[in-house]
């Protein structure tokens, strides 16, 4: 794998792909991350970053300046970032036995990982979303595994971030998403309710009004800071089904999140 790219473009992608934010753990809601390891795949002048585990998948697509040789690389994102900060201008990355970074009068070498600790889960997720693309106008209810999503809607990343950030104040770490589609006969517009509760009196809810929506109603619970990863994407397409994985697709980012079942 060999390509050229702006260092800040790659740095931002590697920061995002770690999935930082507030996670539900044994001691409650704590600041953590999905993981530091990343799978990079270079093809068709696009560098795709992948991270995930058995319940959570993230991907970011980055433009490269020039593709010199397609390929893949697995390494530690947190280890690579400090080196990228030392470079200005377009850099060249070349992976053979290690990742070589060069630009101007500077160069660095960074070790590769033997494998991503959750590579099997990532490969399954990649296969399931292979046909999924971002649609400015939602037309498809994508197939995921053996079933299709049953509803879809579009909201801005700012509204989603505002709603879930409010829910984080509750500190339960579990978020309920309730999608109610358009009922043309009743003149009702689609709504999306995002809420979280922790006991009887500690609760937050925000109602969002999608810019577009299709399909049937759906209700599901999830955990993890999905909103943090999606900042800056603009319009987001959500694909939903009762008690089914949640798929969120932005212009160059995608999330797959399994429903919350009490153990995450």
Secondary structure, DSSP 8 states (H G I E B T S, - for coil): -EEEEEHHHHHHHHHHHT--EEEEETTEEEEE-S-SEEEEEEETTEEEEEEE-SSEEEEEEEE-SEEEE-EEEEEEHHHHHHHHTT--SEEEEEESSEEEEEETTEEEEEE--SS-TTHHHHHHHHHHTTT----SS-----EETTEE--EEEEEEHHHHHHHHHHHHTT---EEEEEEE--BTTTTB--EEEEEEESSSS-EEEEEE--SEEEE--EEEEEES-HHHHTTT--EEEEEE-TTS-EEEE-SSEEEEE----S--
